[in-house]
Amino acid sequence: MPKILSANRSKVLIDGEPVEGLQDISFVTDRPSQDIAAIGEAERIGIIFGTTRVTGVIKARSTVAVLDEKFNTNQSFQVVISTNFDGADGEEENVISLQECYGHGKRFAMGVGGVAETLYDFSATRESAG
């Protein structure tokens, strides 16, 4: 049975504090690689991986005070994404942790008649699940 994760059964924490007004969180884990070719052959015999890079964006209504503080002081932070889902034995939890995160940019937008939104761009040293 597949894990179907739902936003309304999830929470996102920054250094243990819930993100109020969260609209969206997304991240990409990229592992650049290079093929090792066999000498005199047209096939790959191995692969070398480079430095893992995790980059993400947190989108929130208005602003997130804890992120503003971390961005303004260049402090690292941790992002924990916790989602409950229906498993074989009832409700189960899926946790993703992004460690040693740093802010790289912040974008603010407010349309006519709308609510302000802030997008926080960040990177992380590592991603772990479990």
Solvent accessible surface area in square Angstrom, and as a share of the most:
residue,aa,sasa,rsa
1,M,181,0.81
2,P,98,0.62
3,K,122,0.52
4,I,133,0.68
5,L,84,0.42
6,S,36,0.23
7,A,95,0.74
8,N,134,0.69
9,R,82,0.30
10,S,40,0.26
11,K,113,0.48
12,V,8,0.04
13,L,39,0.19
14,I,0,0.00
15,D,63,0.33
16,G,55,0.53
17,E,93,0.42
18,P,81,0.51
19,V,14,0.08
20,E,129,0.58
21,G,36,0.35
22,L,56,0.28
23,Q,82,0.36
24,D,69,0.36
25,I,37,0.19
26,S,57,0.37
27,F,54,0.23
28,V,99,0.57
29,T,56,0.32
30,D,76,0.40
31,R,127,0.46
32,P,65,0.41
33,S,64,0.41
34,Q,125,0.56
35,D,88,0.45
36,I,67,0.34
37,A,68,0.53
38,A,17,0.14
39,I,177,0.90
40,G,81,0.78
41,E,110,0.49
42,A,115,0.89
43,E,112,0.50
44,R,142,0.52
45,I,116,0.59
46,G,24,0.23
47,I,67,0.34
48,I,98,0.50
49,F,98,0.41
50,G,43,0.41
51,T,115,0.67
52,T,54,0.32
53,R,135,0.49
54,V,0,0.00
55,T,48,0.28
56,G,8,0.08
57,V,38,0.22
58,I,0,0.00
59,K,61,0.26
60,A,0,0.00
61,R,105,0.38
62,S,55,0.35
63,T,74,0.43
64,V,9,0.05
65,A,84,0.65
66,V,20,0.12
67,L,1,0.00
68,D,27,0.14
69,E,96,0.43
70,K,29,0.12
71,F,30,0.13
72,N,114,0.59
73,T,75,0.43
74,N,123,0.63
75,Q,78,0.34
76,S,47,0.31
77,F,6,0.03
78,Q,68,0.30
79,V,0,0.00
80,V,31,0.18
81,I,21,0.11
82,S,8,0.05
83,T,7,0.04
84,N,51,0.26
85,F,9,0.04
86,D,87,0.45
87,G,15,0.14
88,A,101,0.78
89,D,137,0.71
90,G,38,0.37
91,E,113,0.50
92,E,70,0.31
93,E,101,0.45
94,N,25,0.13
95,V,38,0.22
96,I,33,0.17
97,S,15,0.10
98,L,0,0.00
99,Q,35,0.16
100,E,81,0.36
101,C,0,0.00
102,Y,98,0.37
103,G,27,0.26
104,H,119,0.53
105,G,25,0.24
106,K,97,0.41
107,R,118,0.43
108,F,119,0.50
109,A,57,0.44
110,M,128,0.57
111,G,50,0.48
112,V,164,0.94
113,G,88,0.85
114,G,43,0.42
115,V,79,0.45
116,A,14,0.11
117,E,44,0.20
118,T,1,0.01
119,L,40,0.20
120,Y,1,0.00
121,D,36,0.18
122,F,4,0.02
123,S,16,0.10
124,A,9,0.07
125,T,67,0.39
126,R,111,0.40
127,E,67,0.30
128,S,49,0.32
129,A,80,0.62
130,G,89,0.86
